Amino acid sequence: MKTELVTTLKRQATKILADLRASKEPVLITEHGQPSAYLLDVGDYEMMQSRIRILEGIAKGETAVQEGRVFSHHEAEKKLGKWLK
């Protein structure tokens, strides 16, 4: 992963963004020697957000199963019957 100082980002934002688009490699921005932010390609960021939503849905499903909030196939068909016709 590439690392840049925040001052370098201020001075060379166009070049850093062009490099980011070309390499698709995230850039860690540091401030006073400490990590401050990541720059990500828009497509990569959107893909990560999509994956997070999927993982959150799976986690909710696992919690529902652990808590016994489940229906048999027959019960589900019965509850959804009006929409399945």
PADRENKOL-116591 format. One record per atom (N, C-alpha, C, O, CB): x, z, y; atom name; residue number from 1. Coordinates in nm, 3 decimals, always signed. Each point is the difference from the previous one (the first is absolute). Last residue first. Glycine has a CB too. Layout:
<pts>
@u = X w = Z v = Y a = CA k = NUM
...
</pts>
This chain:
<pts>
@u = -4.881 w = -0.530 v = -1.554 a = N k = 85
@u = -0.101 w = -0.099 v = -0.038 a = CA k = 85
@u = +0.009 w = -0.124 v = +0.082 a = C k = 85
@u = -0.078 w = -0.093 v = -0.020 a = O k = 85
@u = -0.069 w = +0.274 v = -0.051 a = CB k = 85
@u = +0.407 w = +0.236 v = +0.121 a = N k = 84
@u = +0.054 w = -0.094 v = -0.099 a = CA k = 84
@u = -0.097 w = -0.110 v = -0.040 a = C k = 84
@u = +0.037 w = -0.093 v = -0.070 a = O k = 84
@u = +0.102 w = +0.277 v = -0.013 a = CB k = 84
@u = -0.229 w = +0.193 v = +0.381 a = N k = 83
@u = +0.092 w = -0.094 v = +0.066 a = CA k = 83
@u = +0.052 w = -0.105 v = -0.096 a = C k = 83
@u = +0.051 w = -0.104 v = +0.043 a = O k = 83
@u = +0.014 w = +0.284 v = +0.115 a = CB k = 83
@u = -0.358 w = +0.172 v = -0.303 a = N k = 82
@u = -0.073 w = -0.073 v = +0.106 a = CA k = 82
@u = +0.090 w = -0.101 v = +0.072 a = C k = 82
@u = -0.050 w = -0.097 v = +0.058 a = O k = 82
@u = -0.098 w = +0.296 v = -0.028 a = CB k = 82
@u = +0.332 w = +0.091 v = -0.376 a = N k = 81
@u = -0.092 w = -0.102 v = -0.047 a = CA k = 81
@u = -0.068 w = -0.080 v = +0.109 a = C k = 81
@u = -0.016 w = -0.121 v = -0.013 a = O k = 81
@u = -0.019 w = +0.264 v = -0.181 a = CB k = 81
@u = +0.360 w = +0.246 v = +0.178 a = N k = 80
@u = +0.027 w = -0.123 v = +0.075 a = CA k = 80
@u = -0.097 w = -0.112 v = -0.033 a = C k = 80
@u = +0.011 w = -0.110 v = +0.053 a = O k = 80
@u = +0.228 w = +0.175 v = -0.047 a = CB k = 80
@u = -0.266 w = +0.366 v = -0.220 a = N k = 79
@u = +0.010 w = +0.029 v = +0.143 a = CA k = 79
@u = +0.017 w = -0.127 v = +0.084 a = C k = 79
@u = -0.051 w = -0.008 v = +0.112 a = O k = 79
@u = +0.151 w = +0.230 v = -0.170 a = CB k = 79
@u = -0.104 w = -0.262 v = -0.416 a = N k = 78
@u = -0.129 w = +0.050 v = +0.045 a = CA k = 78
@u = +0.001 w = +0.022 v = +0.152 a = C k = 78
@u = -0.093 w = -0.040 v = +0.070 a = O k = 78
@u = +0.055 w = +0.149 v = -0.296 a = CB k = 78
@u = +0.440 w = -0.223 v = +0.011 a = N k = 77
@u = -0.091 w = -0.114 v = +0.002 a = CA k = 77
@u = -0.136 w = +0.040 v = +0.057 a = C k = 77
@u = -0.060 w = -0.073 v = +0.079 a = O k = 77
@u = +0.179 w = -0.024 v = -0.276 a = CB k = 77
@u = +0.190 w = +0.439 v = +0.123 a = N k = 76
@u = +0.041 w = -0.084 v = +0.114 a = CA k = 76
@u = -0.092 w = -0.120 v = +0.013 a = C k = 76
@u = -0.041 w = -0.035 v = +0.110 a = O k = 76
@u = +0.280 w = +0.110 v = -0.139 a = CB k = 76
@u = -0.293 w = +0.205 v = -0.343 a = N k = 75
@u = -0.044 w = +0.069 v = +0.122 a = CA k = 75
@u = +0.033 w = -0.084 v = +0.124 a = C k = 75
@u = -0.080 w = -0.009 v = +0.093 a = O k = 75
@u = +0.115 w = +0.232 v = -0.205 a = CB k = 75
@u = +0.120 w = -0.383 v = -0.306 a = N k = 74
@u = -0.146 w = -0.006 v = +0.006 a = CA k = 74
@u = -0.053 w = +0.064 v = +0.129 a = C k = 74
@u = -0.089 w = -0.054 v = +0.065 a = O k = 74
@u = +0.079 w = +0.059 v = -0.317 a = CB k = 74
@u = +0.470 w = +0.030 v = +0.155 a = N k = 73
@u = -0.034 w = -0.138 v = +0.034 a = CA k = 73
@u = -0.151 w = -0.014 v = +0.018 a = C k = 73
@u = -0.047 w = -0.064 v = +0.095 a = O k = 73
@u = +0.249 w = -0.019 v = -0.222 a = CB k = 73
@u = -0.026 w = +0.563 v = +0.226 a = N k = 72
@u = +0.015 w = -0.090 v = -0.115 a = CA k = 72
@u = -0.038 w = -0.140 v = +0.047 a = C k = 72
@u = -0.056 w = -0.018 v = +0.108 a = O k = 72
@u = +0.006 w = +0.205 v = -0.277 a = CB k = 72
@u = +0.247 w = +0.162 v = +0.521 a = N k = 71
@u = -0.124 w = -0.044 v = -0.062 a = CA k = 71
@u = +0.035 w = -0.082 v = -0.124 a = C k = 71
@u = +0.102 w = -0.067 v = -0.003 a = O k = 71
@u = -0.225 w = +0.067 v = +0.226 a = CB k = 71
@u = +0.372 w = +0.415 v = +0.114 a = N k = 70
@u = +0.002 w = -0.131 v = -0.063 a = CA k = 70
@u = -0.137 w = -0.030 v = -0.061 a = C k = 70
@u = -0.080 w = +0.091 v = -0.023 a = O k = 70
@u = +0.328 w = -0.068 v = -0.024 a = CB k = 70
@u = +0.028 w = +0.382 v = +0.270 a = N k = 69
@u = -0.097 w = -0.081 v = +0.075 a = CA k = 69
@u = +0.005 w = -0.144 v = -0.052 a = C k = 69
@u = +0.048 w = -0.091 v = +0.068 a = O k = 69
@u = -0.023 w = +0.239 v = +0.137 a = CB k = 69
@u = +0.254 w = +0.249 v = -0.332 a = N k = 68
@u = -0.116 w = -0.032 v = -0.081 a = CA k = 68
@u = -0.106 w = -0.080 v = +0.072 a = C k = 68
@u = -0.114 w = -0.009 v = -0.046 a = O k = 68
@u = +0.160 w = +0.214 v = -0.076 a = CB k = 68
@u = +0.409 w = -0.056 v = +0.257 a = N k = 67
@u = -0.110 w = +0.087 v = +0.041 a = CA k = 67
@u = -0.128 w = -0.029 v = -0.077 a = C k = 67
@u = -0.103 w = +0.064 v = +0.023 a = O k = 67
@u = +0.205 w = -0.049 v = +0.203 a = CB k = 67
@u = +0.290 w = -0.277 v = -0.297 a = N k = 66
@u = +0.039 w = +0.139 v = -0.024 a = CA k = 66
@u = -0.112 w = +0.098 v = +0.032 a = C k = 66
@u = -0.013 w = +0.104 v = -0.065 a = O k = 66
@u = +0.249 w = -0.167 v = +0.116 a = CB k = 66
@u = -0.301 w = -0.394 v = +0.051 a = N k = 65
@u = +0.003 w = +0.019 v = -0.145 a = CA k = 65
@u = +0.034 w = +0.145 v = -0.032 a = C k = 65
@u = -0.065 w = +0.061 v = -0.086 a = O k = 65
@u = +0.134 w = -0.302 v = +0.052 a = CB k = 65
@u = -0.052 w = +0.115 v = +0.484 a = N k = 64
@u = -0.138 w = -0.001 v = -0.047 a = CA k = 64
@u = -0.006 w = +0.025 v = -0.151 a = C k = 64
@u = -0.085 w = +0.076 v = -0.047 a = O k = 64
@u = +0.022 w = -0.234 v = +0.233 a = CB k = 64
@u = +0.485 w = +0.103 v = +0.009 a = N k = 63
@u = -0.059 w = +0.129 v = +0.039 a = CA k = 63
@u = -0.143 w = +0.009 v = -0.051 a = C k = 63
@u = -0.041 w = +0.104 v = -0.051 a = O k = 63
@u = +0.188 w = -0.095 v = +0.255 a = CB k = 63
@u = +0.073 w = -0.417 v = -0.259 a = N k = 62
@u = +0.057 w = +0.101 v = -0.090 a = CA k = 62
@u = -0.057 w = +0.137 v = +0.029 a = C k = 62
@u = -0.028 w = +0.077 v = -0.092 a = O k = 62
@u = +0.238 w = -0.211 v = +0.077 a = CB k = 62
@u = -0.334 w = -0.216 v = +0.304 a = N k = 61
@u = -0.059 w = -0.017 v = -0.133 a = CA k = 61
@u = +0.052 w = +0.102 v = -0.099 a = C k = 61
@u = -0.077 w = +0.055 v = -0.079 a = O k = 61
@u = +0.053 w = -0.296 v = +0.127 a = CB k = 61
@u = +0.216 w = +0.226 v = +0.380 a = N k = 60
@u = -0.137 w = +0.050 v = +0.008 a = CA k = 60
@u = -0.070 w = -0.010 v = -0.135 a = C k = 60
@u = -0.073 w = +0.091 v = -0.040 a = O k = 60
@u = +0.063 w = -0.159 v = +0.282 a = CB k = 60
@u = +0.438 w = -0.120 v = -0.207 a = N k = 59
@u = +0.008 w = +0.147 v = +0.006 a = CA k = 59
@u = -0.139 w = +0.062 v = +0.008 a = C k = 59
@u = -0.026 w = +0.102 v = -0.064 a = O k = 59
@u = +0.249 w = -0.120 v = +0.177 a = CB k = 59
@u = -0.190 w = -0.451 v = -0.091 a = N k = 58
@u = +0.033 w = +0.047 v = -0.135 a = CA k = 58
@u = +0.004 w = +0.152 v = -0.003 a = C k = 58
@u = -0.053 w = +0.062 v = -0.092 a = O k = 58
@u = +0.184 w = -0.273 v = +0.048 a = CB k = 58
@u = -0.187 w = +0.012 v = +0.462 a = N k = 57
@u = -0.119 w = -0.019 v = -0.082 a = CA k = 57
@u = +0.021 w = +0.049 v = -0.143 a = C k = 57
@u = -0.087 w = +0.063 v = -0.058 a = O k = 57
@u = +0.026 w = -0.258 v = +0.200 a = CB k = 57
@u = +0.429 w = +0.191 v = +0.151 a = N k = 56
@u = -0.094 w = +0.105 v = +0.040 a = CA k = 56
@u = -0.129 w = -0.009 v = -0.082 a = C k = 56
@u = -0.056 w = +0.102 v = -0.040 a = O k = 56
@u = +0.153 w = -0.102 v = +0.273 a = CB k = 56
@u = +0.222 w = -0.339 v = -0.291 a = N k = 55
@u = +0.045 w = +0.125 v = -0.060 a = CA k = 55
@u = -0.091 w = +0.117 v = +0.036 a = C k = 55
@u = -0.024 w = +0.088 v = -0.083 a = O k = 55
@u = +0.258 w = -0.174 v = +0.090 a = CB k = 55
@u = -0.319 w = -0.332 v = +0.196 a = N k = 54
@u = -0.025 w = -0.009 v = -0.145 a = CA k = 54
@u = +0.039 w = +0.132 v = -0.068 a = C k = 54
@u = -0.076 w = +0.052 v = -0.082 a = O k = 54
@u = +0.115 w = -0.303 v = +0.087 a = CB k = 54
@u = +0.061 w = +0.207 v = +0.451 a = N k = 53
@u = -0.145 w = +0.011 v = -0.020 a = CA k = 53
@u = -0.036 w = -0.003 v = -0.148 a = C k = 53
@u = -0.087 w = +0.074 v = -0.045 a = O k = 53
@u = +0.049 w = -0.184 v = +0.268 a = CB k = 53
@u = +0.487 w = +0.035 v = -0.108 a = N k = 52
@u = -0.036 w = +0.140 v = +0.025 a = CA k = 52
@u = -0.150 w = +0.020 v = -0.022 a = C k = 52
@u = -0.040 w = +0.098 v = -0.063 a = O k = 52
@u = +0.230 w = -0.075 v = +0.229 a = CB k = 52
@u = -0.023 w = -0.460 v = -0.183 a = N k = 51
@u = +0.039 w = +0.076 v = -0.119 a = CA k = 51
@u = -0.037 w = +0.147 v = +0.015 a = C k = 51
@u = -0.043 w = +0.063 v = -0.096 a = O k = 51
@u = +0.230 w = -0.224 v = +0.054 a = CB k = 51
@u = -0.252 w = -0.116 v = +0.414 a = N k = 50
@u = -0.093 w = -0.038 v = -0.106 a = CA k = 50
@u = +0.030 w = +0.079 v = -0.127 a = C k = 50
@u = -0.092 w = +0.049 v = -0.065 a = O k = 50
@u = +0.071 w = -0.280 v = +0.164 a = CB k = 50
@u = +0.316 w = +0.278 v = +0.259 a = N k = 49
@u = -0.127 w = +0.065 v = +0.031 a = CA k = 49
@u = -0.104 w = -0.030 v = -0.107 a = C k = 49
@u = -0.077 w = +0.087 v = -0.038 a = O k = 49
@u = +0.130 w = -0.102 v = +0.283 a = CB k = 49
@u = +0.362 w = -0.204 v = -0.275 a = N k = 48
@u = +0.015 w = +0.143 v = -0.028 a = CA k = 48
@u = -0.131 w = +0.074 v = +0.026 a = C k = 48
@u = -0.038 w = +0.086 v = -0.079 a = O k = 48
@u = +0.281 w = -0.100 v = +0.138 a = CB k = 48
@u = -0.225 w = -0.439 v = +0.059 a = N k = 47
@u = +0.001 w = +0.014 v = -0.146 a = CA k = 47
@u = +0.012 w = +0.148 v = -0.039 a = C k = 47
@u = -0.068 w = +0.045 v = -0.092 a = O k = 47
@u = +0.172 w = -0.276 v = +0.069 a = CB k = 47
@u = -0.067 w = +0.125 v = +0.478 a = N k = 46
@u = -0.138 w = -0.019 v = -0.045 a = CA k = 46
@u = -0.011 w = +0.014 v = -0.151 a = C k = 46
@u = -0.097 w = +0.057 v = -0.050 a = O k = 46
@u = +0.056 w = -0.207 v = +0.245 a = CB k = 46
@u = +0.473 w = +0.165 v = -0.005 a = N k = 45
@u = -0.077 w = +0.116 v = +0.041 a = CA k = 45
@u = -0.144 w = -0.010 v = -0.051 a = C k = 45
@u = -0.054 w = +0.098 v = -0.052 a = O k = 45
@u = +0.199 w = -0.074 v = +0.256 a = CB k = 45
@u = +0.137 w = -0.393 v = -0.270 a = N k = 44
@u = +0.040 w = +0.112 v = -0.086 a = CA k = 44
@u = -0.080 w = +0.125 v = +0.034 a = C k = 44
@u = -0.043 w = +0.072 v = -0.091 a = O k = 44
@u = +0.272 w = -0.169 v = +0.072 a = CB k = 44
@u = -0.290 w = -0.280 v = +0.294 a = N k = 43
@u = -0.053 w = -0.024 v = -0.134 a = CA k = 43
@u = +0.032 w = +0.113 v = -0.096 a = C k = 43
@u = -0.086 w = +0.041 v = -0.079 a = O k = 43
@u = +0.109 w = -0.284 v = +0.120 a = CB k = 43
@u = +0.164 w = +0.257 v = +0.395 a = N k = 42
@u = -0.144 w = +0.020 v = +0.003 a = CA k = 42
@u = -0.062 w = -0.018 v = -0.139 a = C k = 42
@u = -0.083 w = +0.080 v = -0.042 a = O k = 42
@u = +0.079 w = -0.158 v = +0.281 a = CB k = 42
@u = +0.510 w = +0.246 v = -0.184 a = N k = 41
@u = -0.069 w = -0.127 v = +0.013 a = CA k = 41
@u = -0.150 w = +0.025 v = -0.010 a = C k = 41
@u = -0.042 w = +0.084 v = -0.080 a = O k = 41
@u = +0.240 w = -0.210 v = -0.018 a = CB k = 41
@u = +0.100 w = +0.531 v = +0.268 a = N k = 40
@u = -0.036 w = -0.073 v = -0.121 a = CA k = 40
@u = -0.063 w = -0.133 v = +0.036 a = C k = 40
@u = -0.063 w = -0.014 v = +0.104 a = O k = 40
@u = +0.030 w = +0.229 v = -0.227 a = CB k = 40
@u = +0.338 w = +0.240 v = +0.321 a = N k = 39
@u = -0.060 w = -0.128 v = +0.036 a = CA k = 39
@u = -0.023 w = -0.075 v = -0.130 a = C k = 39
@u = +0.091 w = -0.016 v = -0.080 a = O k = 39
@u = +0.023 w = +0.008 v = +0.311 a = CB k = 39
@u = -0.063 w = +0.561 v = -0.121 a = N k = 38
@u = +0.031 w = -0.118 v = -0.080 a = CA k = 38
@u = -0.068 w = -0.120 v = +0.063 a = C k = 38
@u = -0.113 w = +0.009 v = +0.046 a = O k = 38
@u = +0.137 w = +0.129 v = -0.257 a = CB k = 38
@u = +0.165 w = +0.367 v = +0.420 a = N k = 37
@u = -0.110 w = -0.091 v = -0.034 a = CA k = 37
@u = +0.052 w = -0.110 v = -0.092 a = C k = 37
@u = +0.120 w = -0.024 v = -0.010 a = O k = 37
@u = -0.236 w = +0.073 v = +0.230 a = CB k = 37
@u = +0.378 w = +0.348 v = -0.098 a = N k = 36
@u = -0.110 w = +0.009 v = +0.096 a = CA k = 36
@u = -0.120 w = -0.085 v = -0.040 a = C k = 36
@u = -0.114 w = +0.042 v = +0.017 a = O k = 36
@u = +0.283 w = +0.002 v = +0.160 a = CB k = 36
@u = +0.330 w = +0.223 v = -0.360 a = N k = 35
@u = -0.102 w = -0.104 v = -0.024 a = CA k = 35
@u = -0.119 w = +0.021 v = +0.093 a = C k = 35
@u = -0.047 w = +0.113 v = +0.018 a = O k = 35
@u = +0.120 w = -0.132 v = -0.259 a = CB k = 35
@u = +0.405 w = +0.190 v = +0.408 a = N k = 34
@u = -0.106 w = +0.040 v = -0.093 a = CA k = 34
@u = -0.099 w = -0.115 v = -0.022 a = C k = 34
@u = -0.028 w = -0.075 v = +0.093 a = O k = 34
@u = +0.054 w = +0.315 v = -0.019 a = CB k = 34
@u = +0.356 w = -0.231 v = +0.243 a = N k = 33
@u = +0.052 w = +0.015 v = -0.135 a = CA k = 33
@u = -0.102 w = +0.039 v = -0.105 a = C k = 33
@u = +0.036 w = +0.020 v = -0.115 a = O k = 33
@u = +0.172 w = +0.041 v = +0.221 a = CB k = 33
@u = -0.323 w = -0.156 v = +0.354 a = N k = 32
@u = +0.089 w = +0.115 v = -0.001 a = CA k = 32
@u = +0.049 w = +0.032 v = -0.141 a = C k = 32
@u = +0.014 w = +0.116 v = -0.037 a = O k = 32
@u = -0.134 w = -0.026 v = +0.237 a = CB k = 32
@u = -0.214 w = -0.424 v = -0.265 a = N k = 31
@u = +0.006 w = +0.053 v = +0.137 a = CA k = 31
@u = +0.083 w = +0.129 v = -0.006 a = C k = 31
@u = -0.035 w = +0.092 v = -0.074 a = O k = 31
@u = -0.193 w = -0.194 v = +0.139 a = CB k = 31
@u = +0.106 w = -0.377 v = -0.390 a = N k = 30
@u = +0.046 w = +0.137 v = +0.019 a = CA k = 30
@u = +0.009 w = +0.033 v = +0.147 a = C k = 30
@u = +0.025 w = -0.086 v = +0.085 a = O k = 30
@u = +0.101 w = +0.075 v = -0.300 a = CB k = 30
@u = -0.380 w = -0.352 v = -0.155 a = N k = 29
@u = +0.042 w = +0.023 v = +0.138 a = CA k = 29
@u = +0.039 w = +0.146 v = +0.012 a = C k = 29
@u = -0.075 w = +0.089 v = -0.038 a = O k = 29
@u = -0.078 w = -0.274 v = +0.128 a = CB k = 29
@u = +0.109 w = -0.192 v = -0.511 a = N k = 28
@u = -0.012 w = +0.141 v = +0.039 a = CA k = 28
@u = +0.055 w = +0.013 v = +0.142 a = C k = 28
@u = +0.114 w = -0.038 v = +0.026 a = O k = 28
@u = -0.093 w = +0.120 v = -0.268 a = CB k = 28
@u = -0.238 w = -0.515 v = -0.037 a = N k = 27
@u = +0.108 w = +0.046 v = +0.087 a = CA k = 27
@u = -0.030 w = +0.146 v = +0.038 a = C k = 27
@u = -0.106 w = +0.031 v = +0.053 a = O k = 27
@u = +0.150 w = -0.268 v = +0.036 a = CB k = 27
@u = -0.188 w = -0.133 v = -0.521 a = N k = 26
@u = -0.035 w = +0.097 v = +0.104 a = CA k = 26
@u = +0.123 w = +0.043 v = +0.080 a = C k = 26
@u = +0.113 w = -0.002 v = -0.051 a = O k = 26
@u = -0.303 w = +0.083 v = -0.093 a = CB k = 26
@u = +0.140 w = -0.566 v = -0.089 a = N k = 25
@u = +0.057 w = +0.131 v = -0.029 a = CA k = 25
@u = -0.037 w = +0.098 v = +0.112 a = C k = 25
@u = +0.025 w = -0.030 v = +0.117 a = O k = 25
@u = +0.167 w = -0.077 v = -0.246 a = CB k = 25
@u = -0.267 w = -0.383 v = +0.086 a = N k = 24
@u = -0.111 w = +0.083 v = -0.052 a = CA k = 24
@u = +0.048 w = +0.141 v = -0.036 a = C k = 24
@u = -0.069 w = +0.073 v = -0.071 a = O k = 24
@u = -0.042 w = -0.281 v = -0.017 a = CB k = 24
@u = +0.348 w = -0.197 v = +0.293 a = N k = 23
@u = +0.045 w = +0.075 v = -0.117 a = CA k = 23
@u = -0.111 w = +0.077 v = -0.071 a = C k = 23
@u = +0.013 w = +0.032 v = -0.118 a = O k = 23
@u = +0.206 w = -0.013 v = +0.228 a = CB k = 23
@u = -0.303 w = -0.289 v = +0.288 a = N k = 22
@u = +0.078 w = -0.082 v = -0.093 a = CA k = 22
@u = +0.032 w = +0.075 v = -0.128 a = C k = 22
@u = -0.010 w = -0.057 v = -0.109 a = O k = 22
@u = +0.107 w = -0.064 v = +0.304 a = CB k = 22
@u = -0.322 w = +0.340 v = +0.163 a = N k = 21
@u = -0.087 w = -0.105 v = -0.055 a = CA k = 21
@u = +0.074 w = -0.082 v = -0.106 a = C k = 21
@u = -0.059 w = -0.039 v = -0.101 a = O k = 21
@u = -0.064 w = +0.029 v = +0.321 a = CB k = 21
@u = +0.372 w = +0.334 v = +0.012 a = N k = 20
@u = -0.100 w = +0.065 v = -0.085 a = CA k = 20
@u = -0.091 w = -0.106 v = -0.065 a = C k = 20
@u = -0.028 w = +0.007 v = -0.120 a = O k = 20
@u = +0.035 w = +0.199 v = +0.267 a = CB k = 20
@u = +0.302 w = -0.348 v = +0.178 a = N k = 19
@u = +0.069 w = +0.036 v = -0.125 a = CA k = 19
@u = -0.097 w = +0.062 v = -0.100 a = C k = 19
@u = +0.006 w = -0.029 v = -0.119 a = O k = 19
@u = +0.208 w = +0.065 v = +0.248 a = CB k = 19
@u = -0.379 w = -0.122 v = +0.298 a = N k = 18
@u = +0.026 w = -0.127 v = -0.068 a = CA k = 18
@u = +0.070 w = +0.025 v = -0.134 a = C k = 18
@u = -0.035 w = -0.062 v = -0.101 a = O k = 18
@u = +0.052 w = -0.056 v = +0.324 a = CB k = 18
@u = -0.087 w = +0.488 v = +0.058 a = N k = 17
@u = -0.127 w = -0.047 v = -0.057 a = CA k = 17
@u = +0.018 w = -0.132 v = -0.075 a = C k = 17
@u = -0.061 w = -0.020 v = -0.105 a = O k = 17
@u = -0.062 w = +0.136 v = +0.289 a = CB k = 17
@u = +0.493 w = +0.054 v = +0.049 a = N k = 16
@u = -0.031 w = +0.089 v = -0.112 a = CA k = 16
@u = -0.130 w = -0.043 v = -0.067 a = C k = 16
@u = -0.008 w = +0.001 v = -0.123 a = O k = 16
@u = +0.126 w = +0.188 v = +0.239 a = CB k = 16
@u = +0.009 w = -0.419 v = +0.276 a = N k = 15
@u = +0.091 w = -0.030 v = -0.110 a = CA k = 15
@u = -0.033 w = +0.085 v = -0.122 a = C k = 15
@u = -0.003 w = -0.051 v = -0.112 a = O k = 15
@u = +0.183 w = -0.012 v = +0.276 a = CB k = 15
@u = -0.420 w = +0.151 v = +0.231 a = N k = 14
@u = -0.033 w = -0.134 v = -0.050 a = CA k = 14
@u = +0.086 w = -0.037 v = -0.120 a = C k = 14
@u = -0.051 w = -0.053 v = -0.099 a = O k = 14
@u = -0.017 w = -0.014 v = +0.330 a = CB k = 14
@u = +0.156 w = +0.479 v = +0.000 a = N k = 13
@u = -0.126 w = +0.001 v = -0.076 a = CA k = 13
@u = -0.031 w = -0.136 v = -0.061 a = C k = 13
@u = -0.039 w = -0.008 v = -0.116 a = O k = 13
@u = -0.045 w = +0.188 v = +0.267 a = CB k = 13
@u = +0.479 w = +0.048 v = +0.099 a = N k = 12
@u = +0.001 w = -0.119 v = -0.084 a = CA k = 12
@u = -0.127 w = -0.012 v = -0.085 a = C k = 12
@u = +0.005 w = -0.043 v = -0.116 a = O k = 12
@u = +0.244 w = +0.056 v = +0.110 a = CB k = 12
@u = -0.159 w = +0.348 v = +0.329 a = N k = 11
@u = +0.079 w = -0.111 v = +0.054 a = CA k = 11
@u = -0.017 w = -0.131 v = -0.077 a = C k = 11
@u = +0.011 w = -0.108 v = +0.057 a = O k = 11
@u = +0.152 w = +0.277 v = +0.022 a = CB k = 11
@u = -0.381 w = +0.241 v = -0.215 a = N k = 10
@u = -0.041 w = -0.029 v = +0.137 a = CA k = 10
@u = +0.070 w = -0.124 v = +0.053 a = C k = 10
@u = -0.062 w = -0.082 v = +0.069 a = O k = 10
@u = +0.021 w = +0.325 v = -0.031 a = CB k = 10
@u = +0.168 w = -0.080 v = -0.460 a = N k = 9
@u = -0.133 w = -0.059 v = -0.005 a = CA k = 9
@u = -0.047 w = -0.038 v = +0.140 a = C k = 9
@u = -0.057 w = -0.108 v = +0.020 a = O k = 9
@u = +0.004 w = +0.243 v = -0.225 a = CB k = 9
@u = +0.449 w = +0.102 v = +0.171 a = N k = 8
@u = +0.020 w = -0.138 v = -0.045 a = CA k = 8
@u = -0.133 w = -0.072 v = -0.007 a = C k = 8
@u = -0.011 w = -0.117 v = +0.037 a = O k = 8
@u = +0.215 w = +0.185 v = -0.168 a = CB k = 8
@u = -0.216 w = +0.386 v = +0.226 a = N k = 7
@u = +0.053 w = -0.073 v = +0.117 a = CA k = 7
@u = +0.027 w = -0.147 v = -0.037 a = C k = 7
@u = -0.020 w = -0.089 v = +0.083 a = O k = 7
@u = +0.124 w = +0.302 v = +0.005 a = CB k = 7
@u = -0.238 w = +0.085 v = -0.427 a = N k = 6
@u = -0.113 w = -0.030 v = +0.088 a = CA k = 6
@u = +0.048 w = -0.078 v = +0.124 a = C k = 6
@u = -0.071 w = -0.086 v = +0.050 a = O k = 6
@u = -0.050 w = +0.294 v = -0.131 a = CB k = 6
@u = +0.397 w = -0.255 v = -0.373 a = N k = 5
@u = -0.022 w = +0.102 v = +0.102 a = CA k = 5
@u = -0.118 w = -0.041 v = +0.087 a = C k = 5
@u = -0.025 w = -0.120 v = +0.018 a = O k = 5
@u = +0.270 w = +0.183 v = -0.018 a = CB k = 5
@u = -0.190 w = -0.219 v = -0.522 a = N k = 4
@u = +0.033 w = -0.035 v = +0.139 a = CA k = 4
@u = -0.026 w = +0.120 v = +0.090 a = C k = 4
@u = -0.089 w = +0.081 v = -0.026 a = O k = 4
@u = +0.032 w = -0.323 v = -0.016 a = CB k = 4
@u = +0.108 w = +0.061 v = -0.519 a = N k = 3
@u = -0.022 w = +0.110 v = +0.093 a = CA k = 3
@u = +0.045 w = -0.044 v = +0.139 a = C k = 3
@u = +0.106 w = -0.061 v = +0.015 a = O k = 3
@u = -0.075 w = +0.234 v = -0.198 a = CB k = 3
@u = -0.189 w = -0.396 v = -0.340 a = N k = 2
@u = +0.074 w = -0.011 v = +0.125 a = CA k = 2
@u = -0.037 w = +0.118 v = +0.091 a = C k = 2
@u = -0.115 w = +0.044 v = +0.002 a = O k = 2
@u = +0.122 w = -0.297 v = -0.022 a = CB k = 2
@u = -0.009 w = +0.224 v = -0.530 a = N k = 1
@u = -0.086 w = +0.000 v = +0.117 a = CA k = 1
@u = +0.090 w = +0.000 v = +0.123 a = C k = 1
@u = +0.101 w = +0.070 v = +0.007 a = O k = 1
@u = -0.288 w = +0.053 v = -0.130 a = CB k = 1
</pts>
